[in-house]
Amino acid sequence: MLNDPGKSVEFTWYDLPNHNNNVKLDEFVIMPNHIHGIITIVGAGSKPALIHKRAGHGPAPTKDYMKSFTHYLWFNTKNRQEFVNITPQVEEAVAKSGIKEGLCLVNAMHITSSVFTHD
């Protein structure tokens, strides 16, 4: 049973293809403070990755046509609440990766935070 914010997330998940015609939705699960989902990008020369069942951590195995790049950013803030614009660091990491098209995931781990995006 989902609460109102959970219902909003569920609606947004199912609404994604209405705003991005090159995505195909797969399984997803709504957690108390985040969501896990599998989105396949189709068309425009994209090639979906093969998913392998595995245990442990680290990047999933990929075929030659799918590149991945991981870069960690660390921040020390002076106040309990601060806005930190990380756009320049993310742009630098994307440029360093050499990847020209695809998905960039920015994930704040193990802390309470927000990631604001706009297109």
C-alpha positions in Angstrom: 0.0 0.0 0.0 1.6 3.3 -1.1 1.2 6.6 0.6 0.5 9.8 -1.4 4.2 10.5 -2.2 4.6 6.8 -3.2 1.6 7.1 -5.5 3.1 10.2 -7.1 6.4 8.3 -7.7 4.5 5.4 -9.2 2.5 7.7 -11.5 5.7 9.4 -12.6 7.4 6.1 -13.3 4.5 5.0 -15.6 4.4 8.4 -17.2 8.1 8.5 -18.3 7.4 7.0 -21.8 4.9 9.8 -22.4 7.8 12.3 -22.1 10.7 10.2 -23.4 9.7 8.2 -26.4 13.0 6.3 -26.4 12.6 4.5 -23.1 11.1 1.2 -22.2 10.2 0.5 -18.6 11.0 -2.7 -16.9 10.7 -3.8 -13.2 10.8 -1.2 -10.5 10.3 -1.1 -6.7 9.5 1.9 -4.5 11.5 2.0 -1.3 10.7 4.3 1.7 13.2 7.0 0.5 14.2 6.0 -3.0 13.3 4.0 -6.1 15.0 1.2 -8.0 14.0 0.7 -11.6 15.3 -0.7 -14.9 14.9 1.6 -17.9 16.0 0.5 -21.4 16.9 3.3 -23.8 15.9 2.2 -27.3 16.3 3.7 -30.8 18.8 6.4 -32.0 21.5 3.7 -32.3 21.4 2.7 -28.6 22.1 -0.9 -27.7 20.7 -2.2 -24.4 23.0 -3.9 -22.0 22.7 -7.5 -21.2 21.7 -8.1 -17.6 23.5 -10.9 -15.8 22.4 -12.4 -12.4 25.2 -12.0 -10.0 26.1 -11.5 -6.4 28.4 -8.9 -4.8 29.2 -5.3 -5.6 30.8 -3.4 -8.5 29.8 -2.7 -12.0 27.6 -5.2 -13.8 29.3 -7.1 -16.7 28.8 -5.4 -20.1 29.3 -6.1 -23.7 31.8 -4.0 -25.8 29.0 -1.7 -26.9 28.2 -0.4 -23.4 30.7 1.7 -21.6 30.6 2.7 -17.9 32.6 5.1 -15.9 32.6 5.7 -12.1 33.8 8.8 -10.4 33.3 9.8 -6.7 32.9 13.3 -5.5 33.5 14.2 -1.8 32.3 17.3 -0.1 32.7 18.8 3.3 30.2 21.5 4.2 30.4 24.1 6.8 26.7 24.2 7.8 24.2 21.6 8.6 22.2 22.6 5.5 23.8 23.9 2.4 23.1 24.1 -1.3 26.1 22.8 -3.3 26.1 23.2 -7.1 28.0 20.2 -8.4 27.3 20.8 -12.1 30.9 21.8 -13.0 32.3 18.7 -11.3 29.7 16.4 -13.0 30.4 18.0 -16.4 34.2 17.5 -15.8 33.6 13.8 -14.9 31.5 13.2 -18.0 34.1 14.8 -20.2 36.8 12.7 -18.5 34.8 9.5 -19.2 35.0 10.0 -23.0 31.4 8.8 -23.3 29.5 10.9 -25.8 25.9 9.7 -25.2 24.0 7.7 -22.6 22.9 8.1 -19.1 24.6 10.0 -16.3 23.5 8.8 -12.8 24.3 11.2 -9.9 23.6 9.4 -6.7 24.1 10.8 -3.1 24.9 7.8 -1.0 24.4 7.3 2.7 23.2 10.8 3.4 20.1 12.8 3.3 20.2 15.0 0.3 18.4 16.1 -2.8 19.5 16.2 -6.4 17.8 19.0 -8.4 17.7 18.6 -12.2 16.1 20.4 -15.1 16.2 19.9 -18.9 
